[in-house]
Amino acid sequence: MSNNRSRRLHGRGAALTVSVTLLITTLQGCTAPASTPVRVGVLAECVGFFRNLRDAGLAGAEIPLLERGAALKGPLPSDGVTPTTIAGRPVELVAGCTEGGEYSTLIEQTRVLIEDHQVDVVIGGTWAGDGLILRELARKYQDTTFVVSTSGPREVTLGDTAPNLFRFAPDISQQVAGLGTFAFRDLGWRNAVVVAENDESGWGGAAAFLAEFCALGGRVTQYPMSVDLQPPTATGADGLALFSTPFGPPAETLAGFAADPASPSTSLVLGPGISADADYLHAVPESLSGVVTVVPAPDAPDAGERYRAAMARYFPSAPVTGAMSAYVVQVHDAAEAVMLALEATAGVGGAALREALGSIDADLVGGRVRVDANRAVIVSTALARLGPGGTESIIRAVPAVDQTFGGALPAGYEPRSGEQPCGPGIAAPWAR
């Protein structure tokens, strides 16, 4: 169901066009007095397919305020938090009710946050395509700061971007950095099968893998994920690269995708979707021990320790550590970035806040980040081996991954349904 909703937005072949018809009252920019609160709106799931993520997402957004003096209004994240104060300026969190992948609901609830609640900042995004809608809304509400909290298509922050929109999570392709090089150089693959879920997560992951693997001289056969989620025939291939989400093949079936079932660790690599959901990762069979995947680089361990301690302290009984755990971290990091920017401006919002967001160089739970000219993050990723019970052992870091892989993945390219380009090209910096 989520795949079908995602494809509504993507009639690709030419450039993506998003048509959003809105009746908008222009918000006038002005300098608010110190007693006027800065309002941060968070679009949280409360209906539809992802409604079980409401408390988890709100917990992630609330921790940065709680760590700065806010108090819980009740035992659950959905009960809300009191305002905190930054440089004498009140800062409030306002929750909106949305549904990931349902773009009419996303538009309506964003309008409610801005027009009715007068928020200064909107944080949102659950399904990958949500960022494209928020980009178009950012063009309309130019005095409001937008932060896309989740990974998504690279075109959200490439090409025709919105100057008031930021993203502190890597795009889908950035997350895959290093995997194609590992398959070619370390595993010795020359002929690979690439299987990609037929949505943004699959397309973006496959495009990144091919940008590396093919530039080094590799050849590939590409398949979309079958409707019955079965592996294709990989006869004659050195290995198979799989790009799916936790909504794709059940974890216990992943071993069946290895090109050589007798040696999954040398004939299978997995995209970042494998670790997006801690429960899914824990269900991966032990036969996949040694298989390599990609994860955020562990280059900000102190931030991760503080986050886990805060979760245990404030929400000991809330379901925030399992399902879609990467999503919760990304919502947290978006809210943390906003708090850091407000501290840098002494509580001033508007243009000053956006300038501060564009200058952030900080340790977030997802890793150390800095922001490029498109207001997207430059991050590090890591290659990790799977172990028993879903453990992950880092084997290599891939530093300073920008959205173009140093030119290896052209800025104007939008991954789409069907085969991605595979041919000679610029090698990624970490492959040179």
Sequence and secondary structure as in RCSB ss.txt:
>XXXX:A:sequence
MSNNRSRRLHGRGAALTVSVTLLITTLQGCTAPASTPVRVGVLAECVGFFRNLRDAGLAGAEIPLLERGAALKGP
LPSDGVTPTTIAGRPVELVAGCTEGGEYSTLIEQTRVLIEDHQVDVVIGGTWAGDGLILRELARKYQDTTFVVST
SGPREVTLGDTAPNLFRFAPDISQQVAGLGTFAFRDLGWRNAVVVAENDESGWGGAAAFLAEFCALGGRVTQYPM
SVDLQPPTATGADGLALFSTPFGPPAETLAGFAADPASPSTSLVLGPGISADADYLHAVPESLSGVVTVVPAPDA
PDAGERYRAAMARYFPSAPVTGAMSAYVVQVHDAAEAVMLALEATAGVGGAALREALGSIDADLVGGRVRVDANR
AVIVSTALARLGPGGTESIIRAVPAVDQTFGGALPAGYEPRSGEQPCGPGIAAPWAR
>XXXX:A:secstr
 HHHHHHTT   SS                   TTS EEEEEEEE SSTTGGGHHHHHHHHHHHHHTTT  BSSS
SGGG B  EEETTEEEEEEEEEE TT HHHHHHHHHIIIIIS  SEEEE SSTTHHHHHHHHHHH TTSEEEE S
   GGGGSSS  TTEEE S  TTGGGTTHHHIIIIIS  SEEEEEE SSHHHHHHHHHHHHHHTTTT EEEEEE 
 TT      TT SEEEEE  TTSS GGGGGGG SSTT HHHHEEE GGGGSSHHHHHTS GGGTT EEEEE    
HHHHHHHHHHHHHH TTSS SSTTHHHHHHHHHHHHHHHHHHHHTTT  HHHHHHHHTT EEEETTEEEEE TTS
BEEEEEEEEEE GGG EEEEEEEEEE TTGGGTS TT    SS    SS    GGG 
